[in-house]
Amino acid sequence: MLIASWLRECLQPSAVSPRSTRPLFLAAWLISGYLVARSYRKLIATHGLSPYALAERDDEKTEIFYDHLFQDVAFPAALTVLDIGCGLGDVIPYLQCRGHSITGYHGLDLVQAFVDACQQHYADPFSFQCQNFVDPIFEPQQQFDLVVNM
C-alpha cells in the first residue's frame, strides 16, 4: 500500500518531468525485480533446481526458443556473452553444442540459488552474479559480443 501511495503521488501532473521520473522508473524496476525473484524462489522451493523452477520450461522448449532467438544471428569465432536472467545457464550448452567458442561469459540473475548452482557447475571463463541489471551499482567492466536478456 505504501508503494502504491508513493507512486500515485509521484505521478501527479505537477510532479512529472523527464528528470523526476527517472528515479521513479528505476524504483519500479527494482521492485519488479524483487517480486520476480520471490516468485522464482517459490518455484525452487516447490520443484528444486530444475527446469520447472524456471517457470516450467523443459529442455526441448528451451532449445526451440533459442533456435528462434538466434536464427539470423552471425556469431564471431570467439564469443563473449552477458546473460541477463541466466537462470541455470541454459544458453551456455546451447551455444557450445552449436560449435560457438565462449571466451568470456557473465551471467546475472535475481535469484542467489540459480547463481550458486551455476557457479558450482561452470568455471572460468564463466562468472555469475546475483544482481539486477537495472541497479545503478551494476556496471560491467567489459563489452560483450552478445547480450541475452531472459
Secondary structure, 3 states (H helix, E strand, C coil): CHHHHHHHHHCCHHHCCHHHHHHHHHHHHHHHHHHHHHHHHHHHHHHCCCHHHHCCCCHHHHHHHHHHHCCCCCCCCEEEEEEECCCCCCHHHHHHHCCCEEEEEEEEECCHHHHHHHHHHCCCCEEEEECCCCCCCCCCCCCCCEEEEC
